[in-house]
Amino acid sequence: MSWNATSDTAPWWRTLAFRLTAGYALAGLCLVFLATASLYLVLRMELEKSTDLFLADKLHVVRTLLRERPQDWDGLREEIELESAARRYQQFYIRLLDERNTPILTTPGMAEQLDLSLLARQIQSRPDHPFSMKGRHGQSFWVTSASAGVGSPSTRTDTIEIAIDVSQQEALLARYRRWFLATFLGCFAIFPLIGYRVARHGIRPVEEIATTAQHISSTNLHERILPEGYPFELASLAHTFNKMLDRLEESFERISRFSADIAHDLRTPVNNIRGEAEVALVRARTADEYREVLGSCLEEAVRLSDLISDLLFLARAESPLTLLRRERVNVAELLDGVRDYYQATAEDGGVSLTTAEGAEPVIAELDRALVQRAVGNLVSNAVAHTASGGSIVLATTLGTGAEASTVRIEVSDTGEGIPPEALPKVFDRFYRVDTSRSQASGGTGLGLAIVQSIMLLHGGSVGIDSQVGQGTRVTLRMPVSGSR
C-alpha cells in the first residue's frame, strides 16, 4: 500500500487518503464488531432462555406429579430415571430428596457425572437460584433446585434438583467466538485495502483540481477542469473553480488591454510635451511662441493629472479607512450646478442639457464633491455619445415603497446607446465599449468605475438601462441618511 500522494508536503499519516482510509476501516470494523457481537449475545440469550424453559418445564412436571399423584411411583420413575436416558443430546439429571435430604429417586449416572456433595453445598448456598458448575469430566452443567409439596393438601415437602448438560451449547458459543475472531481479523486486513481504494477513487477529482491549479499562471489561464463523472459536490466545486478561472482570465485580458491603453494615453501627452519642448529649444522664439508652447504643455499636463487622479481615487476608494464628508445637500440644486458646468460643452455639441423639475425638494446626507463627480462623469459620457440634436435630462426623486428612504438620481440621454452584451461590463474598471485607444472614443474606461465606487462608498448602487440607437438611462440610488 502506498501513501505517496502528498509525500512532498506532508507525512503520509496526515494525508486525506490515509484519514479517509482509516475512517472507512474503523467504521467497517465497528460495524462488523457490533453486528457479530449482537448476534453472539442474541444466540447466547436464546440458548440460556431455552435451557431455563426446559428446567422450568421439568420442575413443573415433577411438582405436578408430587402434588396430584404422590403414589404414582411409576410415573415419577419414568420422569426422573428413564426419560433422560432416552435423550442422546443435552443430557439432564434429576434427584428427588425428602425432608431429611435423603435421595428418593435419582437419574442413573448422575453420581458419575456430578460431585453430588459439591452440588448439595452449592444448592444450600444459593437455594432457588440457577447456577453453573463443572462436572467430573469437565462438562458444563446448568443447575437449579426447588421445593415441592407432596400430596394435596401437602403432607411433606421434598426437594427437586435438576442439572442439564450445556456442554454442547458452550461448544457452539466457543465455535462462534472463534468464527467471530477470524472474521474480525480478516476484516482488519481487508477493510484498509478496500478503504484505501475507495479513498483514492474519492479524492481523485480533488487531485485533478489541484493539478489543474498548479498549471495555472498569469500566462496560462485557459486550463479548465472537466467535471464529467465527478460526484455532485465536487462537480459543483469544479464548476465554481472554472467560473473563477473565467473571471480571472477576463480580468487579466482586461488589465492587459488597459496596460496597453494606459501606456498609450500616458505616452501621448508625455511625447507631446517633449516634442513641443524640443521644437521650442531648437532656436530662439518670441514670447508669444513660448507662451503657446507652454499652454500646449499645460494642456497635456492636465490630461496626465486627470488620468493619475482617477487612478488614485479608485485606489483610495478600495481602502476601508476611506471617509465621506457628508453634509445635508439639496440634490436638485446639486444637479443644477452640474448642468451649469457642462452647459457650454453640451451646446458646442448641439445637445440639450436640462434638469427635470421635482414636486418637492430632495434633501440627503451626501458627500457633495463625490456625488458631483459621479453625476459629472455620467453627463460627460452622455455628451460624448449623444449626437447633435439630442437631449440629456437630469432628475432626482425620493424612492417609494421599499426604497422610501432612498434618493434616486437619473441621467437620461437620447444618444447612441450601449449594446446588450456590453451592459454587464460597463462598470468594470478599464472596460470600454469602444476598444480603440483614442481618448475621444472612450478614454481609459475609468469614468463609470469611479461612479460605482462613489455609490458603494455611500452605501448605494448604480443601474443602467440602454437600447442601441435610442439612448441610455443611468440610475444612482443612495440612502437619504448617512447612518444607514
PyMOL commands that set and color helices and strands:
alter all, ss='L'
color gray80, all
select helices_A, chain A and resi 4-6+12-14+16-68+73-86+110-113+116-125+167-215+232-282+287-317+331-348+368-384+401-403+420-425+439-441+447-457
alter helices_A, ss='H'
color red, helices_A
select strands_A, chain A and resi 92-97+103-106+131-134+140-150+156-165+326-330+352-355+363-367+391-398+406-413+461-467+471-479
alter strands_A, ss='S'
color yellow, strands_A
deselect
rebuild
show_as cartoon
